[in-house]
Amino acid sequence: MLKFGSRTELYFDQDFEVEWKVKVGDKVAGGGTVIALVKVKQAAASPAGKAATTAG
């Protein structure tokens, strides 16, 4: 929750794919404006098409 602020900065790791829904200068409302849609980028699949496991 952000209170009493007029500026918020969002930082995303490169592992995320971000589709921005607002641009600089747009007016937004807390709890009412969608700022971005964020998805985790797909990891490369192993040759067998399954996640690698380690026997131990």
C-alpha positions in Angstrom: 0.0 0.0 0.0 1.3 3.4 -0.9 0.1 6.5 1.0 0.7 10.2 0.6 2.9 9.7 -2.5 2.6 11.1 -5.9 5.3 9.0 -7.5 5.8 5.2 -7.7 8.5 3.4 -9.5 8.1 -0.2 -10.6 11.1 -2.4 -11.4 10.8 -5.8 -13.0 13.5 -8.5 -13.4 14.3 -9.5 -17.0 12.5 -12.8 -16.3 9.2 -11.0 -16.6 7.4 -10.0 -19.8 5.6 -6.7 -19.1 2.7 -5.2 -21.2 2.2 -1.7 -19.9 -1.3 -0.4 -19.8 -0.5 3.2 -18.8 2.1 5.7 -20.0 4.0 8.6 -18.3 1.6 11.4 -17.4 -1.6 9.2 -17.2 -3.7 9.7 -14.1 -4.3 6.5 -12.2 -6.4 5.6 -9.2 -5.1 3.3 -6.4 -6.9 0.0 -6.5 -8.8 0.9 -9.7 -6.2 1.3 -12.5 -4.5 -1.6 -14.1 -0.9 -0.5 -14.6 0.6 -3.5 -16.4 0.0 -7.1 -17.2 3.0 -9.2 -16.1 4.0 -12.7 -17.1 7.0 -14.9 -16.3 8.9 -15.6 -19.5 9.0 -19.3 -20.4 12.1 -21.2 -19.4 13.8 -23.3 -22.0 12.5 -26.9 -21.9 14.9 -29.8 -21.5 15.4 -32.1 -24.6 13.0 -34.7 -23.2 10.4 -32.0 -22.7 10.4 -32.5 -18.9 12.0 -30.5 -16.1 15.4 -31.7 -15.2 15.7 -33.6 -11.8 18.6 -34.5 -9.7 18.8 -38.0 -8.0 20.4 -37.8 -4.7 
